[in-house]
Amino acid sequence: MGTYSHRYELRFQSLFNEGRALAFPCDAHGRVDLDAMSERARNNYYFARTVIGREFAMPSVRVAS
């Protein structure tokens, strides 16, 4: 997939805690580069995807701050 410029992030917002979210660098279409992630980040990404609708909302693509 290649390395993405980190201008965007894929953000998983908590359904229960407004201040909690997980965010991952992505391209403008929300594609993350799994090969460029650390093992911990990759595990967090898979976790967030697994619990969509139970712990986190559907992810959104945002301009990274």
JOUR-V612017 format. One record per residue. RES is the residue in one letter. PHI is phi in whole degrees, -180 to 180 (999 if undefined). OMEGA is omega as a letter, one per 40 degrees, with the letter a starting at -180 (NA if undefined). Layout:
res:RES phi:PHI omega:OMEGA
res:RES phi:PHI omega:OMEGA
This chain:
res:M phi:999 omega:a
res:G phi:92 omega:a
res:T phi:-87 omega:i
res:Y phi:-95 omega:i
res:S phi:-69 omega:a
res:H phi:-90 omega:i
res:R phi:-86 omega:a
res:Y phi:-126 omega:i
res:E phi:-137 omega:i
res:L phi:-96 omega:a
res:R phi:-113 omega:i
res:F phi:-105 omega:a
res:Q phi:-90 omega:i
res:S phi:-63 omega:i
res:L phi:-80 omega:a
res:F phi:-118 omega:a
res:N phi:-133 omega:a
res:E phi:-57 omega:a
res:G phi:-85 omega:a
res:R phi:-108 omega:i
res:A phi:-160 omega:i
res:L phi:-118 omega:a
res:A phi:-135 omega:a
res:F phi:-135 omega:i
res:P phi:-59 omega:a
res:C phi:-153 omega:i
res:D phi:-91 omega:a
res:A phi:-64 omega:a
res:H phi:-99 omega:i
res:G phi:87 omega:i
res:R phi:-84 omega:i
res:V phi:-98 omega:i
res:D phi:-97 omega:a
res:L phi:-60 omega:a
res:D phi:-68 omega:a
res:A phi:-88 omega:a
res:M phi:-83 omega:i
res:S phi:-70 omega:i
res:E phi:-61 omega:a
res:R phi:-63 omega:i
res:A phi:-63 omega:i
res:R phi:-62 omega:i
res:N phi:-63 omega:i
res:N phi:-63 omega:i
res:Y phi:-62 omega:i
res:Y phi:-62 omega:i
res:F phi:-61 omega:a
res:A phi:-58 omega:i
res:R phi:-64 omega:a
res:T phi:-68 omega:a
res:V phi:-106 omega:i
res:I phi:-60 omega:a
res:G phi:90 omega:i
res:R phi:-114 omega:a
res:E phi:-124 omega:a
res:F phi:-123 omega:i
res:A phi:-76 omega:i
res:M phi:-55 omega:a
res:P phi:-70 omega:i
res:S phi:-127 omega:i
res:V phi:-93 omega:a
res:R phi:-132 omega:i
res:V phi:-70 omega:a
res:A phi:-70 omega:a
res:S phi:-89 omega:NA
